[in-house]
Amino acid sequence: MLLCDEDLARAIGVRRLVIEPHEPSLIQPSSVDVRLDRHLLVWPHTGGVIDPSADNPMLPVDMGTFGGTYPLGPGQMVLASTIEHISLDATLAARVEGKSSLGRLGLAAHVTAGFIDPGFQGHITLELVNHAPRPLLLHAGMRIGQLCVFQLSGPARCPYGTQGVGSHYQGQRGPTESRSHINFRTWPTTEEATA
């Protein structure tokens, strides 16, 4: 069940959902708007193939050094994060989605990683991509997305952060690089049937 504005305010009030800093004016009919922090991670201009089984370091950029803005080029992808630190209890999960007004300008707020597990605590990392034919100017502090919160059918038995779950991003601060290489593995694939 997707929480409505009243349920969101209630969950925040009893701290089942913690959003810090919290601006009550950002609560929408069925979501809470989140804002863009000033720190980004960008891909270096040199390097080989991106391999999920290896560490793929990125370069930090502070939008403060660009006057609080950053021109995101066509097709460019950067990691960013929300100003807000989010905490969900074991009965809630969430998704971060883009704002429709920004989507109409060509900005995607995340590639595929919009899901937030119950028990998560930290800043939300965003995978911003400019699909427009011209550079798109990011502004530190702007509304960048919306947090949609869902009530689970029951509390998660092993919420995010529980030992053994593989919670690589618990407590993350700012945009966080991929940690897919940690405990990376593959599984056997099936052979194609022969005629």
FENTAVEN-V406380 format. One record per pair of residues at least 24 apart in sequence whose C-alpha atoms are under 8 Angstrom apart, sorted by the first residue. I is the first residue (numbers start at 0). GAP is how many residues later the second one is. Records with the same first field share a line. If there is no record, write none. Layout:
I = GAP ; GAP
//
This chain:
0 = 149 ; 150 ; 151
1 = 28 ; 146 ; 147 ; 148 ; 149
2 = 27 ; 28 ; 145 ; 146 ; 147 ; 148
3 = 25 ; 26 ; 27
4 = 24 ; 25 ; 26
7 = 141
15 = 71 ; 72 ; 73 ; 76
16 = 69 ; 70 ; 71 ; 72 ; 75
17 = 67 ; 68 ; 69 ; 70
18 = 65 ; 66 ; 67 ; 68
19 = 64 ; 65 ; 66
20 = 62 ; 63 ; 64
21 = 62
29 = 118
30 = 115 ; 116 ; 117 ; 118
31 = 114 ; 115 ; 116
32 = 110 ; 111 ; 112 ; 113 ; 114
33 = 48 ; 49 ; 50 ; 109 ; 110 ; 111 ; 112 ; 113
34 = 47 ; 48 ; 49 ; 106 ; 107 ; 108 ; 109 ; 110
35 = 44 ; 45 ; 46 ; 47 ; 103 ; 104 ; 105 ; 106 ; 107 ; 108
36 = 43 ; 44 ; 45 ; 46 ; 103 ; 104 ; 137
37 = 24 ; 25 ; 26 ; 30 ; 42 ; 101 ; 102 ; 103
38 = 24 ; 41 ; 42 ; 135 ; 136
39 = 38 ; 39 ; 40 ; 41 ; 135
40 = 37 ; 38 ; 39 ; 134 ; 135 ; 136
41 = 35 ; 36 ; 37
42 = 34 ; 35
51 = 128 ; 129 ; 132
52 = 127 ; 128 ; 129 ; 131 ; 132
53 = 126 ; 127
54 = 123 ; 124 ; 125 ; 126
55 = 121 ; 122
56 = 120
57 = 119
62 = 76 ; 77
63 = 76
67 = 71 ; 72
68 = 68 ; 69 ; 70 ; 71
69 = 67 ; 68 ; 69
70 = 64 ; 65 ; 66 ; 67
71 = 57 ; 58 ; 63 ; 64 ; 65 ; 66
72 = 57 ; 61 ; 62 ; 63
73 = 56 ; 57 ; 58 ; 59 ; 60 ; 61 ; 62
74 = 54 ; 55 ; 56 ; 57
75 = 53 ; 54
76 = 50 ; 51 ; 52 ; 53
77 = 49 ; 50 ; 51
78 = 46 ; 47 ; 48 ; 49 ; 96 ; 97 ; 98
79 = 45 ; 46 ; 47 ; 48 ; 94 ; 95
80 = 42 ; 43 ; 44 ; 45 ; 93 ; 94
81 = 41 ; 42 ; 43 ; 44 ; 62 ; 92
82 = 40 ; 58
83 = 39 ; 40
84 = 36 ; 37 ; 38 ; 39
85 = 34 ; 35 ; 36 ; 37 ; 38
86 = 32 ; 33 ; 34 ; 35
87 = 29 ; 30 ; 31 ; 32 ; 33
88 = 29 ; 30 ; 31
89 = 28 ; 29 ; 65 ; 66 ; 67 ; 69
90 = 27 ; 60 ; 61 ; 62 ; 63 ; 64 ; 65
91 = 25 ; 26 ; 27 ; 57 ; 58 ; 59 ; 60 ; 63
92 = 24 ; 25 ; 56 ; 57 ; 58 ; 59
93 = 24 ; 53 ; 54 ; 55 ; 56
94 = 52 ; 53 ; 54
95 = 49 ; 50 ; 51 ; 52
96 = 48 ; 49 ; 50 ; 51
97 = 46 ; 47 ; 48
98 = 44 ; 45 ; 46 ; 47
101 = 42
104 = 27 ; 31
105 = 24 ; 25 ; 26
106 = 24 ; 25 ; 29
108 = 35 ; 36
116 = 42 ; 43
117 = 38 ; 41 ; 42
118 = 40 ; 41 ; 42
119 = 39 ; 40 ; 41 ; 50 ; 51
120 = 49 ; 50 ; 51
121 = 47 ; 48 ; 49 ; 50 ; 51
122 = 48 ; 49 ; 50 ; 51 ; 52
123 = 48 ; 50 ; 51
124 = 49 ; 50 ; 51
125 = 49
//
